[in-house]
Amino acid sequence: MKQGDIIIYGCVIIGAGIGLILDHAFPGVLIGLGVGYLLRNSFVKKNT
C-alpha cells in the first residue's frame, strides 16, 4: 500500500466518523475523500 493511499483512507475514516456524529455519514465520507485527495496531492511527491 502506498503512502498516498493511506492518507486517503485515513481521511475517509475520519470523515465517516464526523459524519456519523452529525447523523450524515455518506456526505462525511465524500468530504473526507476530497480532503484526502487534496492532502495526497500536496504531500506526496510525484515520481515523474
Buried (B, 14 or more C-beta within 10 A) or exposed (E): EEEBEEBBBBBBEBBBBBBEEEEEBEEBBBBBBBBBBEBBEEEBEEEE
